[in-house]
Amino acid sequence: MIRTLPRHSLRPSPAARLAVLVVLVAGLSAGARAQDAAASASAASASAASAHARSHAETLRHTHLVRLQEHLEKPEEDLHRTCRFESDIATLPPEGVVALTFDDGPEPGHTEAILAVLGRHQVPATFFLIAEKAKAHPELAAQERALPGAVIGNHSWSHPNFHDIPVEEQTSEVDRADALLHADLGATPLFRYPYGNSSCDTNERVHTMGYRIVGWHVDSCDWGFDGPKGLTAAEALSCGVLPAYRQDFLGHVVASVRAHRGGVVLMHETQHISVDNLDALIVKLQAEGYRFSTPAAPEYAASLR
Ligand SMILES: [Zn+2]
């Protein structure tokens, strides 16, 4: 039997929407200021690597807030008709089963650390690779493939926002990644949209190619926990982070897994907060009786599109 979530559980009550929008607009303009600040800071002294990680986090943050805004402002029917958010999983996961997923790798420095922790605990995971990064770091992609139980997924060639590019480019992003990763993808290849931003054309394309689309139940929001004050209210809402956990990454992920009684957990290889907390997360979830699997396992079939 498939347990179902209330449709669009992200959508708050009408009474809350105005207040949220005010917060959201403030958050978006603060984001623009942060981008300016980040741009001047990187020109001054920051290393290329940390500037790269920061701007990636800023992009993730921005797309999350735009996504939330669309959820709040656009009629539900419009979002469905335009296949806008195919990554929202509408069914609950198999009870007690967690699927850790890491997007946007391989990431030198982080990939090795993630694999060391997973290997030590003998926990499988799924890596949604950006194909051009896999091409640049074939040794890291090979190490990921070699982790027992690992699943490699297609996360596009260069990680564009599929809401912003023409259909030919979407097709090329999927096809080029498929060509590079094909041997690693397994019998039922998995695709995850960059930023979760889906389109009707690409849904059809990947389904024709035999892919299943994987979203997530638990958004770790790992890109947002770096600041001294934690997440803003809008950021927290965009990831489903309860107020009590706006400064507590580990607490948020564990609480969200508990709320779903398992689930596909979204993290990023690029974000050190996920790397740094991975060992503690696994220990905590195992202590609570959860076991680990992947979205490719038959038990997760109802959570895929
Ligand atoms: Zn991504």
Residues whose N, C-alpha, C, O or C-beta is under 5 A from the ligand:
A	BS01	ZN	D103 D104 P194 Y195
